[in-house]
Amino acid sequence: MKTLVVAFTLLLCLRGASAQDAAPPAYLDPSKPTEQRIADLIGRMTLEEKAQQLNHLNVGIPRLKVAAWGGWNQTLHGVWSKRPTTLFPAAIAMGATWNPALVRTITGAMSDEARALYNIGADGPRSKHGLVFRSPVINISRDPRWGRIQEVFSEDPFLTGRMGVAYVEGLQGDDPHYLKVAATVKHFAVNNVETNRQRLSAEVDERNLMEYWLPHWKAAIMEGHAQSVMASYNAINGAPDAINKHLLTDILRGQWGFDGFVTDDLGGVNLLVAGHHYFEDPVEAAAEAIKAGCDSDDAQYETNIPLAVQRGILQTSDVDRALARVLRVGFRLGAFDPPAMNPYSKITADVIRSPEHLQLSLQTALESMTLLSNRNSFLPLNKKELKSVAVIGPAGDTDYETGNYYGTPARKVGPLQGLKEALGPGVKVEYEQGAGFIEPANPSAIARAVELARRSDVAILFLGTNLKVEAEGKDRRDLNLPGAQEQLLEAVNAANPKTVLVLMNAGPLAVTWANDHLPAILDAWYPGEAGGTAIAQTLLGDYDPGGHLPYTVYAGLDGVPPQNEYDVSKGFTYLYFKGVPLYPFGHGLSYTQFKYSNLKLSQSSTNAEGKVTVSFDLQNTGSRVGSEVAQMYVHQLKSNVIQPIKSLRGFQRIELQPGETKHVDLALPADRLAYYDVVSKKFVVDPGIFEVMVGSSSVDIRLRTRLEIH
């Protein structure tokens, strides 16, 4: 009997062992807590496998059934792919819409296309599509010469923060358990100059850093919950960002609670040796970057992390910490779960360039159209009175610029095509380039353009910039129209005073002569694949322009500090510029008129922890449907520290029918009145009187009141 009991017990143990062997490992078991799964997976990996997973182009671990999920890609304004995807207007054009809800819809559409490409195993620019996207760019356009203004939203931290949060939320989705894709906010931080960008040090004081250079990052992390952050090439006060522990660990993780992973800009750790000359040894550079909080790199990590551990200058626990941060995002993306559990795995290729997405691209272009000047209501053009239209300029056909970091569009509707389609066969629409973007004047080409303008009812000039003028790695030296475009402009206007200028640019252009002489100027930015359609609808009055400038357009560089001056209070942006701009921050005209009235505060005073609602009425007093961007600014009347001239603290884009009035409420928490105190190392609100201003731009203030903080 005893023998039978022992045999039966042994059989049960064997069956239990067999059942246990059949169960999936914890890291592949979705029922287990995520942190347990991460620890289980890391415990099964060799040091070399760990290092390979910290290469942003990791190839997966077949023996552990770990797929290559994290290969990075771009979707700044369209998914970068080997097959056509929807091309949206550039980020600065999105900024000109002043419409965070629209931006969230755009990025939701882009992430749908991104997930669909991943689901079908489509080819990305380097490998199969992954789920980590290096967007958005939330640097700010402090300097008007900066070459990457096309990639950002604004010169203002508050507007950039609202747009950045919306962008991240749309990209990552709203499922409570899974991310659609992972957003990478970049380039962290104080990245604002292209010249010598891989080795320069931005010298910035603590107050400027906390008040101007970081608030939008805080919003993207704490409100938007961005899953990844890219450390920029530059140094801050001598410390390269890829090893800046104060930035990557103390602020990002300690103060803001970031729990995703940090990657460097491509090759950033290698530049610690080759660019900044901060280290002589690439193995030491990799070790110090890991310890500072930079979790992911390229082949430098894959090669040098094992060597650093072998030398004893890096602990395995340091590697495991970085790897856990990277893998945590992978688990949130569902990369280790059965696809059937993830709702985003069901997104099909039908969403790619769907009719809804193409219409959204057009809507974005329309909402970005910014009317800069319009003497005597010259625009919109009257279609019934037009028999001939001259389209002139390097951006007048399909050669207009669409920017960078996007996929291949299946089409580009240029201004020429857009106007022809809008005006129909009864109107002769002809084109002459007249000049290139950057080339010297060609007298015969200008002569042909002048002759076309002379014999046409109206001339429309399409001038601006392209990637040869302003781009990654290329700052501008001035704010003028490049090449022979100014000469072309003046010659065409002399031939036909009914000349409209349409700017297609990223950074601000000091078109002072055009502002003084032409009847109308429209800024169309880099408008995406439907740009020509949007421009035509706006010029012809089928759509009312409602875009507003997301930056200051200076009349020139007089009064603008040099690029290497990072103290914004020296005269940069509407916050501190004391000159007269050509067009102020927030400026944008309409074909209709808006009346502001009945400004009220929910309470006339509050304490430093309080919240006030600023309310007013906005009426469309014209005869057209139109959109207005109502903007709220504040300024402390007396302060012991230098304060901005005024600071944007609220805004809302509002569409109104003719004669319609809407009541508008804008929240004003007292913490939006704070400044950074370098002694206490905190944001503080000083008691005193604050002026609250509401209007159509930073200069066009319609209503004022005062708020007391006690």
C-alpha positions in Angstrom: 0.0 0.0 0.0 2.8 2.4 0.9 4.4 1.7 -2.5 1.2 2.6 -4.3 0.9 5.9 -2.4 4.4 6.9 -3.3 3.8 6.0 -7.0 0.6 8.0 -7.1 2.3 11.0 -5.5 5.1 10.8 -8.0 2.6 10.7 -10.9 0.8 13.8 -9.6 4.1 15.6 -9.3 5.1 14.7 -12.9 1.7 15.8 -14.2 2.1 19.1 -12.3 5.5 19.6 -13.7 4.2 18.9 -17.2 1.4 21.3 -16.8 3.8 23.9 -15.5 6.1 23.4 -18.5 3.2 23.9 -20.8 2.2 27.2 -19.3 3.6 30.3 -21.1 6.5 32.2 -19.4 5.3 35.2 -17.3 6.4 37.7 -19.8 4.1 36.2 -22.4 1.2 35.9 -20.0 -1.1 38.9 -20.3 -2.8 38.0 -17.0 0.4 38.8 -15.1 1.2 42.3 -13.9 3.3 44.3 -16.3 6.2 44.8 -14.0 6.4 41.1 -13.3 6.4 40.4 -17.0 9.2 42.9 -17.6 11.3 41.4 -14.8 10.7 37.9 -16.1 11.8 38.8 -19.6 14.9 40.7 -18.5 15.9 37.7 -16.3 15.9 35.4 -19.3 18.1 37.7 -21.5 21.9 37.6 -21.9 23.8 40.8 -21.5 24.4 40.9 -25.3 20.6 40.5 -25.9 19.9 43.3 -23.5 22.4 45.6 -25.2 20.8 44.7 -28.6 17.4 45.6 -27.3 18.7 49.1 -26.3 19.6 49.6 -30.0 16.6 51.6 -31.4 16.8 49.4 -34.5 16.6 46.2 -32.4 15.9 43.0 -34.4 14.1 41.1 -31.7 15.0 37.9 -29.9 13.6 34.9 -31.8 14.6 32.3 -29.1 12.4 34.2 -26.7 9.7 35.0 -29.2 10.4 38.7 -28.9 9.5 40.5 -32.1 11.2 43.7 -33.4 8.4 46.0 -32.3 10.2 49.2 -31.5 12.0 50.3 -34.7 11.5 54.0 -34.9 9.8 56.0 -37.6 8.5 59.5 -38.3 5.0 60.9 -38.7 5.5 64.6 -38.2 2.7 65.4 -40.7 2.2 62.0 -42.4 3.5 58.5 -41.9 7.0 57.9 -43.4 6.6 54.8 -45.5 7.5 53.2 -48.7 3.9 53.3 -49.8 1.9 56.5 -50.1 0.2 57.9 -46.9 -1.9 61.0 -46.3 0.2 64.1 -46.3 -0.9 66.9 -43.9 0.3 70.5 -43.7 3.5 71.0 -41.8 3.5 71.4 -38.0 3.9 75.2 -38.2 0.7 75.3 -40.3 -1.0 73.2 -37.6 0.1 75.8 -35.1 -1.5 78.5 -37.2 -4.9 76.8 -36.8 -4.8 77.5 -33.1 -7.0 74.4 -32.9 -5.8 71.6 -30.5 -8.9 69.5 -31.1 -8.1 69.5 -34.9 -4.5 68.5 -34.2 -5.7 65.6 -32.0 -7.9 64.5 -34.9 -5.0 64.7 -37.3 -2.7 62.7 -35.2 -5.4 60.1 -34.6 -5.7 59.7 -38.3 -1.9 59.4 -38.7 -1.6 56.8 -36.0 -4.4 54.8 -37.6 -2.4 54.7 -40.8 0.8 53.9 -38.7 -0.9 51.0 -37.0 -2.4 49.7 -40.2 1.1 49.6 -41.8 2.4 47.7 -38.8 -0.5 45.3 -38.9 0.1 44.4 -42.5 3.9 44.2 -42.2 4.5 47.0 -44.6 8.0 48.3 -45.3 9.1 51.4 -43.5 12.0 53.6 -44.6 14.6 51.3 -43.0 12.8 48.1 -42.1 9.3 46.8 -41.3 7.1 49.4 -39.6 7.6 49.6 -35.9 5.4 51.2 -33.3 7.6 54.0 -31.9 7.3 57.3 -33.7 9.7 60.2 -33.3 7.1 63.0 -33.3 6.1 65.6 -32.3 8.8 68.3 -32.4 7.9 70.6 -29.5 10.9 72.9 -29.6 9.9 76.5 -29.9 10.8 79.1 -32.6 12.5 81.6 -30.3 14.8 82.8 -33.2 13.2 83.7 -36.6 16.3 82.4 -38.4 16.0 78.9 -37.1 15.9 76.3 -39.9 13.5 73.9 -38.3 10.5 76.2 -37.7 8.5 74.1 -40.2 8.6 71.3 -37.7 7.3 73.1 -34.6 4.1 74.8 -33.5 4.9 78.2 -32.1 7.3 80.6 -30.5 5.1 80.5 -27.4 5.4 77.8 -24.7 1.7 77.9 -23.8 0.5 77.5 -27.3 3.2 74.8 -28.0 2.1 73.0 -24.9 -1.6 72.9 -25.8 -0.7 71.7 -29.3 1.9 69.2 -28.0 -0.5 67.6 -25.6 -3.2 67.2 -28.3 -0.7 65.8 -30.7 0.5 63.1 -28.3 -3.0 62.2 -27.2 -4.1 61.7 -30.7 -1.1 59.7 -31.7 -1.2 57.3 -28.7 -4.9 56.7 -28.7 -7.4 56.5 -25.9 -7.6 52.8 -25.1 -7.3 52.2 -21.3 -5.0 49.3 -21.8 -3.0 49.7 -25.0 -1.2 52.4 -26.9 -1.9 52.8 -30.6 1.7 53.9 -31.2 4.3 55.5 -28.9 5.0 59.2 -29.3 8.5 60.6 -28.9 8.6 64.3 -28.0 11.8 65.9 -29.3 14.4 67.5 -29.0 15.0 67.7 -25.3 15.9 70.5 -24.6 16.9 74.1 -25.6 17.4 72.9 -29.2 17.0 76.0 -31.3 20.0 76.5 -33.6 21.1 74.3 -36.5 24.6 75.8 -37.1 27.1 73.7 -35.2 24.1 71.9 -33.5 26.1 68.7 -32.9 28.6 70.3 -30.5 27.2 73.7 -29.3 26.4 74.5 -25.7 23.3 76.6 -25.1 24.0 78.9 -22.2 20.8 79.5 -20.4 20.0 80.7 -16.9 17.7 78.7 -14.6 14.7 81.0 -14.7 14.7 81.1 -18.5 15.1 77.3 -18.6 12.1 76.7 -16.3 9.8 79.5 -17.6 10.4 79.4 -21.4 12.3 76.3 -22.4 10.6 73.6 -20.4 6.8 74.3 -19.6 5.6 72.7 -22.9 7.7 69.6 -22.2 6.2 69.3 -18.8 2.7 69.5 -20.3 3.5 66.8 -22.9 4.8 64.5 -20.2 2.4 65.1 -17.3 -0.8 65.8 -19.3 -0.1 64.0 -22.6 1.8 61.1 -21.1 4.2 60.9 -24.0 6.0 57.5 -23.8 9.4 58.6 -25.2 11.6 61.6 -25.1 14.5 62.3 -27.4 17.6 64.0 -25.9 19.0 66.6 -28.3 22.5 66.9 -29.7 23.3 70.2 -28.0 24.7 70.7 -24.5 23.1 73.0 -21.9 25.6 75.0 -19.9 28.4 72.7 -20.9 26.5 69.4 -20.2 25.5 67.5 -23.4 21.9 66.5 -23.2 22.5 62.8 -23.7 24.4 62.7 -20.4 22.5 65.6 -18.7 21.4 63.8 -15.5 19.7 67.0 -14.1 17.6 67.1 -17.3 16.9 63.4 -18.0 16.6 62.1 -14.4 16.1 64.9 -11.9 13.6 67.0 -13.9 12.1 64.5 -16.3 11.6 61.6 -13.9 11.9 63.2 -10.5 9.8 66.3 -11.0 7.5 65.2 -13.8 7.1 61.5 -13.1 8.0 60.3 -16.6 8.0 56.5 -16.8 8.7 55.9 -20.5 12.2 55.8 -22.1 14.7 58.3 -23.3 16.5 58.0 -26.6 19.2 60.2 -28.0 19.0 61.9 -31.3 20.5 59.7 -34.0 24.2 59.2 -33.1 24.0 61.4 -30.1 26.0 59.2 -27.7 28.7 58.9 -30.4 28.8 62.7 -30.6 29.9 62.8 -26.9 33.2 61.7 -28.3 33.2 62.9 -31.9 31.4 66.2 -31.4 31.5 67.6 -27.9 34.8 65.8 -27.1 33.4 65.3 -23.6 34.9 61.8 -23.6 37.7 60.2 -25.4 36.4 56.6 -25.0 33.1 55.6 -26.6 32.7 52.8 -24.1 32.8 55.3 -21.2 30.4 57.6 -23.1 27.8 54.8 -23.4 28.2 54.0 -19.7 27.7 57.5 -18.6 24.7 58.1 -20.9 23.0 55.0 -19.5 23.6 56.1 -15.9 22.4 59.7 -16.7 19.1 58.4 -18.0 19.5 58.0 -21.7 18.0 54.5 -22.2 18.2 53.9 -26.0 20.8 54.6 -28.7 22.0 53.1 -31.9 24.8 50.5 -32.5 27.0 52.3 -30.0 25.0 50.8 -27.2 24.8 47.4 -28.7 28.6 47.3 -29.0 29.7 49.2 -26.0 27.3 48.2 -23.2 28.8 44.7 -22.8 32.3 46.2 -22.8 31.4 48.7 -20.2 30.0 46.0 -17.9 33.0 43.9 -18.4 35.3 46.8 -17.4 33.2 47.5 -14.3 32.3 51.0 -15.3 28.6 50.1 -15.7 26.5 47.8 -13.6 24.1 45.2 -14.9 21.5 46.9 -12.7 22.0 50.1 -14.7 21.4 48.2 -18.0 18.3 46.5 -16.5 16.9 49.8 -15.4 17.2 51.2 -18.9 15.8 48.1 -20.5 12.8 48.0 -18.2 11.9 51.5 -19.3 12.1 50.5 -23.0 10.2 47.2 -22.5 7.5 48.9 -20.5 6.5 50.9 -23.5 6.6 47.7 -25.6 4.2 46.0 -23.2 1.9 49.1 -23.3 1.9 48.8 -27.1 0.8 45.1 -26.8 3.9 43.9 -28.6 4.0 40.8 -26.3 0.3 40.0 -26.2 -1.9 38.0 -28.7 -3.0 40.5 -31.4 -6.6 39.5 -30.8 -6.5 41.2 -27.4 -5.5 44.6 -28.8 -8.2 46.7 -30.5 -5.6 48.5 -32.6 -4.4 45.2 -34.2 -7.8 45.3 -36.1 -7.0 48.5 -38.0 -6.8 47.6 -41.6 -5.1 49.1 -44.6 -8.4 50.7 -45.7 -7.7 53.7 -43.4 -4.5 54.6 -45.4 -5.4 57.6 -47.6 -9.0 57.1 -46.9 -11.5 59.7 -48.1 -11.9 60.9 -44.5 -8.2 61.4 -44.1 -7.8 63.2 -47.4 -10.6 65.6 -46.4 -8.9 66.1 -43.1 -5.8 67.2 -44.8 -7.7 69.7 -46.8 -9.5 70.9 -43.7 -6.2 71.4 -41.9 -4.8 73.4 -44.8 -8.0 75.6 -44.9 -7.9 76.3 -41.1 -4.2 77.3 -41.4 -4.7 80.0 -44.0 -3.6 83.2 -42.4 -4.6 86.5 -44.0 -1.9 89.0 -43.2 -3.2 92.1 -45.0 -6.2 93.0 -47.1 -6.5 96.6 -48.1 -10.0 97.8 -49.0 -11.3 94.2 -48.8 -9.4 93.3 -52.0 -9.9 89.7 -51.1 -11.9 87.6 -51.7 -11.7 87.7 -55.5 -15.0 87.9 -57.3 -15.2 84.9 -59.6 -17.9 86.5 -61.7 -15.5 89.3 -62.6 -12.5 87.2 -63.5 -11.7 86.3 -67.1 -7.9 85.7 -66.7 -5.6 84.9 -63.8 -1.8 85.0 -63.8 -0.2 82.4 -61.5 3.4 83.4 -61.0 6.3 82.2 -58.8 8.4 79.2 -57.8 5.7 77.8 -55.5 2.8 78.3 -58.0 2.8 74.8 -59.4 3.6 71.4 -57.9 7.1 72.5 -56.9 5.8 74.1 -53.7 7.4 72.8 -50.6 5.7 70.3 -48.3 8.4 70.1 -45.6 10.2 67.1 -44.1 9.6 63.9 -42.1 6.5 62.6 -43.8 5.7 59.8 -46.3 5.4 59.8 -50.0 2.1 61.5 -51.1 0.2 60.0 -54.0 -0.5 63.6 -55.3 0.2 67.2 -54.8 -2.5 69.7 -55.8 -0.5 72.9 -56.6 -2.0 76.4 -56.7 -2.2 76.4 -60.5 -4.3 73.2 -60.5 -6.4 74.4 -57.5 -7.3 77.7 -59.2 -8.1 76.0 -62.5 -10.4 73.5 -60.8 -12.1 76.2 -58.7 -12.6 78.7 -61.6 -13.6 76.3 -64.3 -13.0 76.4 -68.1 -14.5 79.8 -68.4 -11.5 81.6 -66.9 -8.0 81.5 -68.4 -5.5 80.5 -65.7 -1.9 80.7 -66.9 1.5 80.0 -65.2 4.9 81.5 -65.3 7.6 80.6 -62.8 9.4 83.9 -63.1 12.2 82.9 -60.7 13.4 80.0 -58.6 13.5 79.8 -54.9 17.2 80.6 -54.5 18.6 81.1 -58.0 19.8 84.5 -59.3 17.5 86.6 -61.5 16.8 85.4 -65.0 15.7 88.5 -66.9 13.9 86.7 -69.6 11.9 84.6 -67.1 10.9 87.7 -65.2 9.9 89.4 -68.4 7.6 86.5 -69.3 6.0 86.7 -65.9 5.6 90.5 -66.2 3.9 90.1 -69.6 1.5 87.5 -68.2 0.6 89.7 -65.3 0.1 92.7 -67.6 -2.5 90.9 -69.7 -4.4 89.3 -66.8 -7.2 90.6 -64.7 -5.3 89.7 -61.5 -1.8 88.3 -60.7 -1.2 85.9 -57.9 2.4 85.5 -56.7 3.3 82.3 -55.0 6.6 83.0 -53.2 8.4 81.6 -50.2 11.0 79.1 -49.2 12.0 75.5 -49.5 14.4 73.0 -47.9 17.3 74.7 -49.6 16.5 77.8 -47.6 15.4 76.6 -44.2 15.7 73.0 -43.0 17.3 70.7 -40.6 21.0 71.6 -40.5 20.4 75.0 -42.3 19.5 78.2 -40.5 18.7 81.4 -42.4 21.0 84.5 -42.3 18.2 87.0 -42.9 14.4 87.2 -43.1 14.2 88.3 -46.8 12.6 86.5 -49.7 15.5 84.4 -51.1 16.9 84.5 -54.6 15.3 86.8 -57.1 11.8 86.6 -55.6 11.7 90.2 -54.3 12.8 91.5 -57.8 10.0 89.3 -59.3 7.5 90.6 -56.9 8.2 94.3 -57.5 8.3 93.8 -61.3 4.9 92.0 -61.4 3.2 94.5 -59.1 4.5 97.3 -61.4 2.9 95.6 -64.3 -0.4 94.9 -62.6 -1.3 96.6 -59.3 -4.0 94.0 -58.8 -1.4 91.6 -57.4 -1.9 89.2 -54.5 1.0 87.7 -52.6 0.6 84.1 -51.3 3.5 83.1 -49.0 4.4 79.5 -48.8 7.0 79.4 -46.1 7.9 78.0 -42.7 9.8 80.7 -40.8 8.8 84.4 -40.8 9.5 86.5 -43.9 10.0 90.2 -43.7 7.9 91.2 -46.7 7.9 94.9 -45.8 7.8 96.2 -49.4 4.9 93.9 -50.2 3.0 94.9 -47.1 3.4 98.6 -48.1 2.5 98.2 -51.8 0.3 95.1 -52.4 -3.4 95.0 -51.7 -3.4 91.6 -50.0 -1.1 89.0 -48.5 -2.1 85.5 -47.5 0.2 83.0 -45.7 -0.4 79.5 -46.8 2.6 77.8 -45.1 3.7 74.4 -46.3 0.1 73.3 -46.9 0.3 69.5 -47.5 -1.0 67.6 -50.5 -4.3 69.6 -50.9 -2.6 73.0 -50.7 -3.7 74.3 -54.0 -7.4 73.5 -53.3 -7.3 75.2 -49.9 -5.6 78.3 -51.4 -8.1 78.6 -54.2 -11.1 78.2 -51.9 -9.6 80.9 -49.6 -8.7 83.4 -52.3 -12.1 83.0 -54.0 -14.1 83.4 -50.8 -15.4 79.8 -50.6 -13.7 79.7 -47.2 -13.0 82.4 -44.7 -9.4 82.6 -43.5 -9.2 82.0 -39.8 -5.6 81.1 -39.2 -3.5 83.3 -36.8 0.3 83.7 -36.7 1.9 81.3 -34.2 5.0 83.5 -34.1 6.1 87.1 -34.5 6.9 88.4 -38.0 9.6 90.9 -37.6 10.2 93.8 -40.1 13.9 92.8 -40.1 16.5 91.7 -37.7 16.9 95.1 -36.0 16.2 94.6 -32.3 16.4 90.8 -32.6 19.2 89.4 -30.4 21.9 87.1 -31.9 21.1 83.4 -32.3 23.4 82.4 -29.5 21.6 84.5 -26.9 19.3 82.1 -25.1 17.9 84.6 -22.6 14.6 85.4 -24.2 14.1 88.5 -22.1 16.9 90.2 -24.2 14.3 90.8 -26.9 13.0 87.6 -28.4 9.4 86.8 -29.3 6.3 88.8 -28.5 7.0 88.2 -24.8 10.0 90.6 -24.8 10.4 92.2 -28.2 10.0 96.0 -27.8 10.1 96.9 -31.4 7.2 97.2 -33.8 6.7 93.9 -35.6 5.6 93.7 -39.2 2.8 91.3 -38.1 2.4 90.5 -34.3 2.1 87.1 -32.7 -1.5 85.9 -32.9 -2.3 88.2 -35.9 -4.8 87.0 -38.5 -7.5 88.8 -40.5 -10.9 87.6 -41.8 -13.4 88.4 -44.5 -15.9 89.2 -41.8 -15.7 91.2 -38.5 -15.8 90.2 -34.9 -17.0 92.2 -31.9 -15.8 91.5 -28.3 -17.9 92.6 -25.4 -19.0 92.0 -21.8 -15.7 91.0 -20.3 -16.2 89.6 -16.8 -14.2 87.7 -14.2 -15.9 85.1 -12.1 -14.2 86.9 -9.1 -12.1 90.0 -9.1 -9.6 88.6 -6.6 -8.2 85.2 -5.5 -5.3 83.7 -3.8 -2.3 81.9 -5.3 -4.1 78.5 -5.4 -7.4 79.9 -6.8 -8.9 79.7 -10.3 -10.8 82.4 -12.2 -13.0 82.1 -15.2 -12.6 84.9 -17.8 -15.8 85.3 -19.8 -16.9 87.5 -22.7 -19.1 87.6 -25.7 -17.9 87.2 -29.3 -20.2 88.3 -32.2 -19.8 87.9 -35.9 -20.9 91.4 -37.1 -20.2 90.7 -40.8 -22.1 88.9 -43.5 -20.0 85.8 -43.8 -19.4 82.7 -41.8 -16.0 83.0 -40.1 -13.7 81.8 -37.5 -12.0 83.9 -34.9 -9.2 82.9 -32.5 -9.9 84.7 -29.2 -6.7 85.1 -27.2 -6.2 85.9 -23.5 -3.0 87.5 -22.2 -1.9 88.5 -18.8 0.7 90.9 -17.3 1.6 91.7 -13.7 1.7 95.4 -13.3 4.4 95.5 -10.6 6.9 92.8 -10.0 10.3 92.4 -8.3 11.6 90.4 -11.3 11.6 91.0 -15.1 8.2 89.9 -16.5 7.1 89.5 -20.1 5.3 92.3 -21.8 2.3 90.0 -21.9 1.9 86.2 -21.8 -0.7 84.1 -23.6 -2.7 82.2 -21.0 -5.7 81.0 -22.9 -7.3 80.9 -26.3 -10.2 79.4 -28.3 -11.0 79.1 -32.0 -14.7 79.9 -32.5 -16.7 79.6 -35.7 -19.7 82.0 -36.0 -22.5 82.4 -38.4 -23.3 86.0 -39.6 -24.8 87.9 -36.7 -24.2 85.0 -34.3 -23.0 85.7 -30.7 -21.3 83.1 -28.5 -20.4 83.3 -24.9 -16.8 82.3 -24.3 -15.3 81.1 -21.0 -11.5 80.8 -20.6 -10.0 79.3 -17.5 -7.3 81.2 -15.7 -5.8 79.2 -12.8 -3.6 81.3 -10.6 -0.6 79.1 -11.3 -0.6 80.4 -14.8 0.4 83.7 -13.3 3.5 82.3 -11.6 7.1 82.9 -12.3 10.1 80.8 -11.4 11.9 81.9 -8.2 15.6 81.0 -8.4 15.9 81.1 -4.6 13.2 78.7 -3.6 13.6 76.7 -6.8 9.8 76.8 -7.3 7.1 78.6 -9.3 5.5 81.3 -7.2 2.7 83.7 -7.6 3.4 87.1 -6.1 0.5 89.0 -4.7 -0.4 92.0 -6.8 -2.5 93.3 -9.6 -2.6 91.5 -13.0 -4.0 93.0 -16.2 -6.1 90.5 -18.1 -6.4 91.2 -21.8 -8.6 89.6 -24.5 -8.3 90.2 -28.2 -7.6 89.1 -31.7 -3.8 89.2 -31.4 -1.0 90.1 -28.9 -1.4 93.7 -30.1 -5.0 93.8 -31.1 -6.4 93.8 -27.6 -10.2 94.5 -27.5 -11.0 94.1 -23.8 -9.2 94.7 -20.5 -9.8 94.1 -16.8 -7.7 93.6 -13.7 -7.4 90.7 -11.3 -6.0 90.9 -7.8 -3.9 88.1 -6.3 -3.7 88.3 -2.5 
